[in-house]
Amino acid sequence: MRQTIAALSLSLALLLPTAALAEGGPGAIDAFKASHTEVTTLVDADADRKDIQAKVDELLDYRWIAQAALGGPSKYAELCGERCDEFQTLLTALIRENYLKRIKAKDRGSVEYVGEEVREKATKVDTKVTFQDKEGATKVVEIDYVMHKVEGKWHVRDVITDGVSLAKNYKYEINRLYAQGGMDTVISTLQKKIDQLEAE
């Protein structure tokens, strides 16, 4: 699970219809550019952690990710029961910490905005990130952000890194943990992962 969770910092592919325009049409790519620039600017300026977190929280749709991880809104309350708030809080913290860890990396690379694919329920913003690995070799990673509108604002609900979906990874891992010991195992494992990140 460690490798899967680590990949979450870069990255949620969804079964999205390939039909008409998404609600609100084009504009997701501009919204993402603006939010991403605001976050990186704050990080580079060594801004207060709370200010950086607030900008990240404006970008990511934690609630949608949490519900998707447990099979969607129809199954969410049934599976997490009285621990839904605790589950979402921990998952939010984990996603946020991984995202910030990547943004704060010494060589986070340069982002090329390739374009956006407008679909019926969401819009996918396609990017390429070029960076130098530890050996000095140039690497290119394709990172796509699946975005939708919540109360008129664009939010990221999935990140797909070289074809690997963050949402699907979460769903797979959390369902595996749930099968082992229910929400107690899910929540205790999430807490351990957060503790590990904070200790690094």
Salt bridges, closest charged atoms under 4 A:
GLU38 OE1 - LYS55 NZ 3.42
ASP44 OD2 - ARG108 NH2 2.72
ASP57 OD1 - ARG96 NE 2.98
GLU58 OE1 - LYS55 NZ 3.70
ASP61 OD2 - HIS148 NE2 2.71
GLU86 OE1 - ARG83 NE 2.99
GLU97 OE2 - ARG49 NH2 2.23
GLU117 OE1 - ARG119 NH2 3.01
GLU117 OE2 - LYS124 NZ 3.11
ASP126 OD1 - LYS124 NZ 2.70
ASP133 OD2 - LYS139 NZ 3.98
ASP144 OD2 - LYS124 NZ 3.78
GLU173 OE1 - ARG176 NH2 2.88
ASP184 OD1 - ARG83 NH1 2.44
GLU200 OE2 - ARG2 NH2 3.11
GLU200 OE1 - LYS101 NZ 2.62
